[in-house]
Every structure is written in structure tokens, then in C-alpha cells.
Amino acid sequence: MIEWNPDQQYAAQAEGWDIFEASGSQLNESGDRPFQLQAIDEADIFTGYERDGLAWGHVYTQARAGSPLHQQALNFLREHSYPEFAVIIYENSPDGRELNKEFAW
């Protein structure tokens, strides 16, 4: 089972994003998206209407570059909140190949 631990949360928050439990979110109304990768609004690192999308792009790009933190974040979402993972891949991947395997190179 892939986990998202406090040390990883701390490192992610220093970059202006984190994975949040979002069971009450409108995006989780079907119960299949309980965790969401979001920008931390107060950090002012990712700004504007598309700040969560910018955070997704950052995490995806860093994971592709080999960052274990960012790969762990995507693998956590793949296991625990697949629709959130799929949207991040769809928005950032040129071919979507990461949808069917663990995110690591």
C-alpha cells in the first residue's frame, strides 16, 4: 500500500502543493476521488484560477524528471484516488502511458 506521510506532506507544502483528503468535495460526489492534489492558496506559489492545474503540471513534470517525492504523490493518487490521478495524467501527458503502470522511470 502506497502512503503519503508527514515528511512528504511537509516537502510538498514547501513547494506550494499537497494531497488533501477531500471526501466532502463536489468532485468526490461518487466516492471515487477522496484525495486531491491541490495548490496551497496561502503559499502564493501557484496562483490564479488554474492554480491547481499549475500544481498538477509541476508535480507531473518533476515526477517525469525522476523526483521520488513527485512520483510518490502520483503513485499514491493512482492507488487511492484514481480519477484524480487520471485527470492529472490526461492534462499533462502527451500519450497517457502512465495511466496503466506505476509512475517511475
C-alpha positions as MATLAB code, in Angstrom:
seq = 'MIEWNPDQQYAAQAEGWDIFEASGSQLNESGDRPFQLQAIDEADIFTGYERDGLAWGHVYTQARAGSPLHQQALNFLREHSYPEFAVIIYENSPDGRELNKEFAW';
ca = [
       0.000    0.000    0.000;
       1.389    3.373   -1.006;
       1.298    6.048    1.677;
       1.597    9.838    1.798;
       3.416   10.545    5.056;
       4.024   13.738    7.080;
       7.590   14.181    5.762;
       6.275   14.065    2.200;
       3.480   16.468    3.100;
       5.987   18.902    4.578;
       8.200   18.750    1.452;
       5.201   19.204   -0.845;
       3.857   22.126    1.174;
       7.242   23.862    0.909;
       6.665   23.771   -2.874;
       3.114   25.138   -2.553;
       1.018   21.979   -3.025;
      -0.117   18.870   -1.176;
      -2.502   15.933   -1.347;
      -5.614   16.627    0.693;
      -8.346   14.354    1.996;
     -11.402   15.666    0.177;
     -14.226   13.250    0.916;
     -16.709   16.143    1.181;
     -15.637   17.683   -2.123;
     -18.063   18.075   -5.000;
     -15.505   16.231   -7.179;
     -15.869   13.251   -4.833;
     -19.650   13.011   -5.015;
     -19.326    9.473   -6.440;
     -16.929    8.499   -3.652;
     -14.072    7.659   -6.013;
     -11.929   10.792   -5.592;
     -11.314   11.054   -1.821;
      -7.829   12.549   -2.212;
      -6.954   15.528   -4.389;
      -3.698   17.199   -5.314;
      -4.227   20.914   -4.816;
      -2.230   24.108   -4.691;
      -1.978   25.687   -1.258;
      -3.696   29.029   -1.749;
      -1.881   30.773    1.102;
       1.534   29.880   -0.351;
       1.007   32.119   -3.418;
       3.303   29.863   -5.461;
       0.631   28.665   -7.887;
      -1.806   31.497   -8.466;
      -4.856   32.373  -10.475;
      -7.934   30.452  -11.434;
      -5.899   27.494  -12.713;
      -3.617   27.188   -9.662;
      -4.479   23.532   -9.036;
      -3.755   22.754  -12.685;
      -0.412   24.519  -12.365;
       0.380   22.404   -9.293;
      -0.588   19.266  -11.254;
       1.769   20.268  -14.055;
       4.579   20.913  -11.602;
       4.165   17.526   -9.910;
       3.868   15.700  -13.232;
       6.951   17.390  -14.697;
       9.048   16.749  -11.603;
       7.913   13.098  -11.491;
       8.929   12.649  -15.125;
      12.310   14.178  -14.253;
      12.802   11.449  -11.638;
      11.840   13.125   -8.357;
      10.867   10.426   -5.834;
       8.581   12.844   -3.931;
       6.555   13.695   -7.008;
       6.473   10.095   -8.240;
       5.228    9.014   -4.811;
       2.470   11.629   -4.951;
       1.224   10.360   -8.301;
       1.510    6.722   -7.265;
      -0.449    7.492   -4.079;
      -3.216    9.084   -6.132;
      -3.149    6.218   -8.629;
      -3.809    3.757   -5.784;
      -6.158    5.782   -3.573;
      -7.904    8.285   -5.847;
      -7.616    7.005   -9.408;
      -9.897    9.575  -11.082;
      -7.730   12.398   -9.656;
      -4.607   10.658  -10.973;
      -6.224   10.116  -14.381;
      -7.163   13.788  -14.749;
      -3.620   14.881  -13.883;
      -2.171   12.480  -16.463;
      -4.763   13.458  -19.084;
      -3.990   17.153  -18.603;
      -0.205   16.751  -18.755;
       0.843   13.616  -20.631;
       1.402   13.645  -24.368;
       0.312    9.994  -24.677;
      -1.253    8.965  -21.361;
       1.041    5.959  -20.984;
       1.345    6.500  -17.227;
      -2.288    5.509  -16.695;
      -1.515    1.799  -16.847;
       1.656    1.414  -14.792;
       3.365    2.640  -11.672;
       4.779    6.122  -12.120;
       8.576    5.645  -12.101;
      11.372    5.813  -14.635;
];
